[in-house]
Amino acid sequence: MPPPKYRSRVELLQGTLDFIVLQVLRAGPQHGYGISQAINTGSREVLKVDTGSLYPALHRLEKRGWVTASWQISENRQRTKVYRLTAAGRRQLSAEQSRWQQFVGAMTALIGRTSEM
Amino acid sequence: MSWPNWLQHWRSRMGHDRDIADEIHAHLEMAAARYMADGMSADEARLRARREFGNIAEVRQLTRHVWRWAWLEQLGEDVRFGVRILWASPSVSLTAITLIALVIGGNTTVYSLARMVLTSPAAGVTAEQLVTIVPTRPASDEPFMSYPDFRDIANASETLDHPAAWTTERLLVEVNGATHAVSGALVTGAFFDVLGVHPRDGRVLTPGDDNLSDHGLVVVISERFWRDYFDQAHAAVGQHLLINDQPATIVGIAAAGFRGAVLTPGEDLWVPLVPYYRAIGSEASLENRAQPMVLTVAALPAGRSREATQMRIGTVAARLAKQFPESHADQRLLVLPYSATSVLPISRMSGAFLALLAAVMVVTVLAVSANVANLMLVRALARQREVALRQAMGATRGRIVRLLAFEGLTVAIVAWILASATAWGMARALLRTIGPASGNAMDGFTPDWSLVLYAMVLALGSTVAFTVLPGLQTWRQPVLPWLKSGEQPVAGGRSRAMNVLVVAQFAFSVMLLTSAGLGYRSFTLAESNDLGFNPDGLLFVTVRAGGRDALVDTSTTSAEHDRTLARLERARERILANGSMTAATYVRRLPGAYLNVLTPVERQDGTSSQAIRRVVGPGYLTTLGVSPLLGRDFAAADTRNRPRVAIVNRHLAQALWPEASPIGQLIRVGSGETAEIVGVTPNLFFDGPSHDARPQYVFIPELQNEGPPIDVTILARHDGPARDAATVVGGALGETDPPLPIVATATMADRLAQVTQNEQTITRLLLVFAGLSLLVATLGLYAVAAFNAGRRVREFGVRLALGATLRDIGRDVLGSSVRMAGLGVLLGSATSAALAALAGSRFIGVSPVDPSVHATVVLVLAIVSVLAAIGPALRACRIDVVGVLRQE
């Protein structure tokens, strides 16, 4: 049985992970582990990203040219791959943001109206 | 640009696998480090990190798939897209593909054929690096050199390997009691060795055979000769023959297919040159430096270039010129690469000819590429909007260009396959068309595949470039206007150049079609046309009238000559004695021959013309069934004791005496004695109707001619079947003393078929090329019509809205095409008429401006131009007027 706080976690919408990853990378370059931790803590532990989704997503973003990756040596002399937002990624992010805000607005309005009924 | 993305990804796929593993490893290490910082033991921390991470292998695979499917999927998508485009507008694709396939296939075939004819060695020749040495003199294009000259060249040390010489001869060969006239060659011993011709059976000739042995001549026969004259179950080697009355022993059969070193005439036996002349007692003629006699072939010494050899041969020529200034002063010796046609005059121009063909090929391929580009532009026009839409939907520009490139590639690849099939098919078809005329030399003809490849690279490059260029044009274009409005002029300046191209193509087609049409018409006329004489019931029997020395020794006494003439006259009388034979005569040359030499004919006041000189027997005109227009035929009484006489044909009479009657006038034919004209014949077309439009002939009686004849042809007119007549003539010839051996028997009909065959072949080829050219011009016109109609959609829409009818629009599109074709037809007709007027018609009985031929050509082209424009015109009529206007 998972601990109670896990029950409140939500499944990510299709395509949302890309948006979240881009959003995380806006703060600065980050490696895969760092991104997963950032999502975890950034969403107040509500969103837990599955590595089986995270890594394909990172590579998909890299393929699309929204992020670039470079290899760096970490403090404990570990070879790590660090992702960084590109200009295209930044544009994509702002497009996604406005789309997301529209979506959220629409959902809020909808929920508000149904709750009034 | 991202075009080769999938390629890059594919190349680095192995690298990706390692990177992904490293990345996951780093993830696990970092997680473990954090748990350790929280106070866990190293093992515990690692285990926890692993557990949290999940299935490592699955993550690796999923991540890897992001890349793998990327390139595979993209490639698949691109290919699918290219194929879909083909289906999307099939008429455009089909036209483009047909254009490329036909032109490249056709050009390749013709070029390969020409190159093969001009550069391949004769069948059975296996040696390489062969050259032939051809003397050139200002006044002659004979490739023969004298035997002493050949010996000097052969002896010039280290210049050539195994130089060999040969001379072709018609030899009378007695096999098993029957005598046959056979094409043979007298060769030096190195002949087979240098050509690399191996024996099929027995041995070939060697330098050792250059000396006459006690056992008589040796001879190598062709495989064909062996099949025709020997019981194949028994070995021919060791059998005995009589060659021009000389006993000879067969020592070998040459490799299958070998018929001599040059294409014609196709030799069947080879006899050592020096021993043959020694055997017939004419060795002296081998020492005559002024008598052109042999052809040569030799191998270049290893490591020596043809140019270096040419230098050395040049010094030999210079030495000869100094030694024999009278005969050799202006003789040069050329070292030419050997081929089965290299001693023929055409081969001197073969380099230029092939270069010209290659240039024509490049030009046509470019013209076709331009047509294809036009078609692609039509599509790009429609596409530009789609491209803008794609861009708006987020496709990268690189991807759009890549899609366009794939489209061009697909068209080019399909065309490539079709072009190869076309080349192959055309090669077969050509073989069938001209096969009978070419003998077995064409057996191995296949298209030159490296040429197919070269042409396709050219077409591929241009097609892809032409499809990508419009795409690149959209590279920087603002997307928005394209989404709003429908049409904008694309590449506005192009259409004029394209129009010029179409007009030129049509003009070219008209010229080809007109030539083919004139040729064809002259053949249909030939069936019914008056040759000037009656070709039916005319038998030719060629006999060897000269003695066995006649070929090598021309210094026969007049007594011998008289004896020969007496035999001929005797034979003629015997033939005429038979009731079924209505007339008979004899001629030195068969009526109709390929090589008609013109001899000057001079009036006494110095006015002169040229004519074909024919030496004929008494009763010549009677035998041909011709009554003289003026005067009389030759009679048996026109002998050397009587005044010299001559007969001219009407063309020559008109040339020399345009107003007065030529009868009784005196002429000098060549360097002969002055003769009185006793008759004028109608114009006779011995060479068939298509050889020469206005042949001029002068006839001289054999009985007054100097020098003995060698081969004489008896002409006999008969009532019954030719077979019976041949028996009668054969019997009559056997009764002469000694009997006149028969060399060949033929009928006038055979003869005419033979002389016209070449022309027929050329006409057929012309028709094929004219058809091909017409197809290219039509497709080109279609491309331009489609392009222009596509550009004017908006204009048409506005005009329709303003009250124009669909008929107006259709007529407009059709009209502009027909005008363009009309201009081409006009130019082409004018050019071909001008050329014909300048050069004179090659086709007898047909005027170069034959109205029916020109009318047919114009009609065909009018129909074709309407057909080409009808599709675009119909499409223009289906314009969505409301849609067009909304965009305004």
Contacts between the chains, C-beta under 8 A, distances in Angstrom:
chain1	res1	chain2	res2	distance
A	31	B	26	6.8
A	31	B	27	7.8
A	31	B	30	7.6
A	32	B	23	5.9
A	32	B	26	7.5
A	32	B	27	5.2
A	33	B	26	7.0
A	33	B	27	4.5
A	33	B	30	4.3
A	33	B	31	6.1
A	34	B	30	7.9
A	36	B	27	7.8
A	50	B	54	6.7
A	51	B	24	8.0
A	51	B	27	7.2
A	51	B	53	5.3
A	51	B	54	5.5
A	51	B	59	5.2
A	52	B	54	5.8
A	52	B	55	6.9
A	52	B	58	5.8
A	52	B	59	5.0
A	52	B	62	5.7
A	55	B	20	7.3
A	55	B	23	7.1
A	55	B	24	7.4
A	55	B	59	5.5
A	55	B	62	7.1
A	55	B	63	4.4
A	56	B	62	4.7
A	56	B	63	5.0
A	56	B	65	7.2
A	56	B	66	5.0
A	58	B	63	7.9
A	59	B	20	7.9
A	59	B	63	5.3
A	59	B	66	4.2
A	59	B	67	6.5
A	60	B	66	5.1
A	63	B	66	6.3
A	63	B	67	6.8
A	63	B	70	5.6
A	71	B	19	8.0
A	74	B	26	7.1
A	74	B	30	7.3
A	76	B	29	7.2
A	76	B	33	6.3
A	78	B	25	8.0
A	78	B	26	5.1
A	78	B	29	5.3
A	78	B	30	7.0
A	79	B	22	5.6
A	79	B	26	6.5
A	80	B	23	7.4
A	80	B	26	4.3
A	80	B	30	7.6
A	81	B	19	6.8
A	81	B	22	7.3
A	81	B	23	4.7
A	81	B	26	7.1
